[in-house]
């Protein structure tokens, strides 16, 4: 099986958001309700992720993949820094209705202070073999241990 990961282009990189938190366009509203634009980019994956209070996700970076993440419920403490850096990671707290962007080559981890759910829209396929070919594991945030001694990661 061939793993198909397309190379990044300069044009693609120039169109990325410049900040972690992505300002959403104004929703279209009428008597039926609202339509909120989220992302208008070529992508190959959309996943819904549910995380329990205290869980840690991420602790990695991607060679070519990027993600837009839209918080549906709960809170995410999002830690990030350039890949290979030994600087203290920045932490951005995101809540329901926030969207954030992670470009390639950015180490990132998420901590969930409460049960949370978010939608992730990604450039590459989320098939496990494609995902694993592009991801590089790091330890940005240590998993926490709960009262029972169980690791949350």
C-alpha positions in Angstrom: 0.0 0.0 0.0 1.3 3.4 -1.0 1.0 6.2 1.6 0.0 9.4 -0.3 1.0 12.6 1.5 1.3 15.5 -0.8 4.2 18.0 -0.3 3.5 21.4 1.2 3.4 24.3 -1.2 4.4 27.9 -0.7 0.9 29.1 -1.7 -0.7 26.7 0.8 1.5 28.0 3.6 0.8 31.7 2.7 -2.9 31.0 3.2 -2.6 29.6 6.8 -4.0 31.7 9.7 -1.3 33.8 11.3 -2.5 33.3 14.8 -3.5 30.2 16.9 -7.1 31.4 17.4 -9.0 31.7 14.1 -11.5 34.5 13.8 -14.7 33.1 12.4 -16.5 34.8 9.6 -19.9 36.2 10.5 -22.7 33.6 10.4 -25.4 33.8 7.8 -28.7 34.1 9.8 -32.3 34.0 8.7 -35.6 32.8 10.2 -34.5 29.1 9.9 -31.3 29.6 12.0 -27.6 30.2 11.3 -24.9 28.8 9.0 -21.5 29.4 10.5 -18.6 29.1 8.0 -15.7 27.2 9.5 -13.0 26.2 6.9 -12.9 26.6 3.2 -9.7 24.7 2.4 -8.9 21.4 0.6 -8.8 18.7 3.2 -9.0 15.0 3.6 -10.3 14.4 7.1 -12.9 15.4 9.6 -12.9 13.7 13.0 -15.0 14.2 16.1 -12.9 13.8 19.3 -14.4 13.4 22.7 -12.0 13.8 25.7 -12.6 13.1 29.4 -11.7 15.6 32.1 -7.9 15.3 32.8 -7.0 13.6 29.6 -4.0 14.7 27.6 -4.0 14.4 23.8 -1.3 15.2 21.2 2.2 15.4 22.4 3.4 15.3 18.8 3.8 17.4 15.7 3.2 16.7 12.0 5.6 16.9 9.1 2.9 18.1 6.6 -0.5 17.9 8.2 -2.4 20.9 9.6 -5.6 21.0 11.7 -8.4 23.4 12.3 -10.1 22.4 15.5 -13.5 23.7 16.5 -14.6 23.4 20.1 -18.1 22.0 20.4 -18.3 21.8 24.2 -15.9 22.0 27.1 -12.5 23.6 27.5 -9.1 22.9 25.9 -5.8 24.0 27.3 -3.7 24.0 24.0 0.1 23.9 24.4 2.3 24.7 21.4 5.8 25.6 20.3 7.9 25.2 17.1 9.1 21.6 16.5 12.5 21.0 18.0 12.3 24.0 20.4 13.2 23.7 24.0 11.3 26.8 24.9 8.4 26.7 27.4 5.3 26.0 25.3 2.7 28.7 25.0 -0.8 27.8 26.4 -4.0 29.1 24.9 -7.3 28.3 26.6 -10.1 27.6 24.2 -13.8 27.2 25.0 -17.0 26.3 23.2 -17.3 28.1 19.9 -13.6 28.8 19.5 -11.6 27.5 16.6 -7.8 27.1 16.5 -5.2 26.2 13.9 -2.1 24.0 14.1 0.3 24.2 11.2 2.9 21.5 10.4 6.1 21.5 12.4 4.4 22.8 15.6 4.6 20.6 18.7 1.2 20.5 20.3 -0.6 18.9 23.2 -4.1 19.4 24.7 -5.2 19.1 28.3 -8.9 18.9 29.1 -9.9 20.5 32.4 -13.5 19.2 31.8 -15.2 16.7 29.6 -14.9 18.2 26.1 -15.7 17.6 22.4 -14.1 19.1 19.3 -14.2 18.7 15.6 -10.8 18.4 13.8 -10.5 19.2 10.1 -7.2 18.1 8.6 -5.2 18.4 5.4 -4.2 14.7 5.3 -6.2 11.5 5.5 -6.8 10.3 9.1 -6.3 6.6 8.0 -4.0 5.3 10.7 -1.1 4.4 8.3 -1.1 7.9 6.8 -1.4 9.6 10.2 1.5 7.5 11.6 3.7 8.2 8.6 3.4 12.0 9.2 3.4 12.3 13.0 6.4 12.7 15.2 5.9 12.0 19.0 7.3 14.4 21.6 6.5 14.9 25.3 5.3 18.5 25.6 2.9 17.9 28.5 3.2 15.1 31.0 0.0 13.0 31.5 -1.5 13.7 34.8 -2.3 11.0 37.4 -5.8 10.9 38.9 -6.7 10.0 42.5 -6.6 6.3 41.7 -3.1 6.4 40.2 -4.5 6.0 36.7 -2.6 7.9 34.0 -4.7 10.1 31.8 -3.2 10.3 28.4 
